[in-house]
Amino acid sequence: MFRSRHSPLAAVLWGGFVAGTLDIGAATLISGYSPLIILKYIASGLLGKAALAGGIAEAALGLVLQWAMSLLIAAVFVFTVGRRAAATRQWPVWGVAYGVVIFFVMNYAVVPLSALHAKPHFSTFSFIANMAAMLLFGWIIALFARNKLAG
């Protein structure tokens, strides 16, 4: 059992699940696609383009992959700078800065190396919207780190 107030595990779980779930909503708003289509796109990172023609199983896989990546991203933050960020009033800055890192790693490393082999191309709107989504993602992780790690 873990203590919920001062637990790195709680910070990772809450930050990862909340940020990851809200990220699906942000992708839906930005793209105009349904959440099921977004989840199939996520699954296509593992399965390739065939996932886009799939059904609920591919969408479920996309959700599992989204949450797994979100938990990993949250764990990296919590275990590298979480306590330091939580101990300062600048925790939002830490989170937003982490969001910038997330944006570049996801778009210029993870997605191009995935089975979909997508290369990043952004309009001005999509760049700003996607960057804003990642800034929020990082901020949420930092918020949970602050709430769960601050003593």
N, C-alpha and C positions, 0 to 999 in steps of 0.2 A: 504494500500500500504506500502511496506517496502523499506527502503533505501538499495540499493544493496551493497554499499561499506562497511557499518558497521552493517550488519544485521546477527544475529545468524541464522535466518530462511534461508537466502540466503546461508550461509555456510553449513547448514544441507542439503538443497536441491541440491546444486551443488556438494558437497562432496559425498552425498549418491548416487545420480544418476550416476555420473561419475565413482566412485569406483565400484558400483554395476554392471554397464554395462561392465566395463573392466574386472571385476572378471569373468563374463560369458565367455569372450574371453580367459582369462587365463585358466579357467577350460577346455575349448575346446582344447587349445594347450597342456595342461598337459595330458589330458585323451585320446585325439585323437578322441573323440566323437563329433558329430555335436552339434551346439548350441541348436537345438531342443531337442536332447537327454538330454543335460545338464539341460535344463529347465524342462523336465519331471522328472528328478531326484529330482530337487528342489521341484516340486509339490508332489512328493512321500513322502516328509516329512510330508505333511498334509493328503494325500490320501492313502498312503501305496503303495505297489508294483503294484497295479492296474494302477497307473498313468503311469507306464513305457509302458504299452500296449495302452495307450490313444493316442489322436491325438493333433490337434492344440489347442483345448480348455485346455488340461492339460499343454501344453507348455506355453500358455498365463497365466494360473494360476501360473506357475513357475516363469514367468517374474514378475508378480505382487508381489509374495512372495519375490523374490530376491530384488526387489526395496524396499519393505516394511522393510525387515531386514536391508538393506543397509542404509535406512533413519534412522532407529532406532539406528544403530551402530554409524552413523554420529552424531545424536543428543546427544547420551551419551557423545561422545568426546567433542562436541562443548559446551555443557552445564555443563560439569564437569571441563575440563581443557583448553577449547578452547582459552579463552582470555589470560590465563597465557602462553600457548604455543605460541600464536600469537605474544606476546609481547617480545619474546626472539629470539635470533639467533639459538637456539637449537630446533626450531619447527620441523625440520626433525627427530631429535632424539625422540621427543614426539610421532610423527606419527609412526615411526618404532616400538617403544616400545608398542604402542597401537596395532599395527599389531600382535605382539606376543600374546597379550591378546586375540585378536580376534581369532587367530588360535586355542588356547587352549579352549576357550569357545565354539566355533563352533564345534570342533572335539570331545571334551570330555564331553560336556553338551547338546548342541542343537541337534546335529545329533543322538546321542544315545537315546535321549528322544523323537525323532520324530516318526511318524508312520512307518517309514522304519526300525527303531531300528538297524541301522548300527553301528557296533563297529569299532573304528579306527584301521586300520592296514596299515602301510606304508612300502614301500621299501625305501632304502636310497634316491633314486631319487625322489620318490613321496613326501617324507617328505620334502626334500629341496625345491622342486618345489612348493608345497603347502604353505610352510612357506614363501617363497619368494613372492608368490601371496598375502598373508596376510600382509606382510611387505609393499608391494606396496599399498595395500588397505588402510592401516593406514596412510601411507605417503600422499596419495591423499587427505584423509580427513583433515589431518593437513595442507596441502597446501591451501585448500579452506578456512579453518578456519583462517589461516594467512592472506589470501587475503581479506576476508570479514570482519574480526574482528579487524585487526591492525589499529590503529588510528594514 
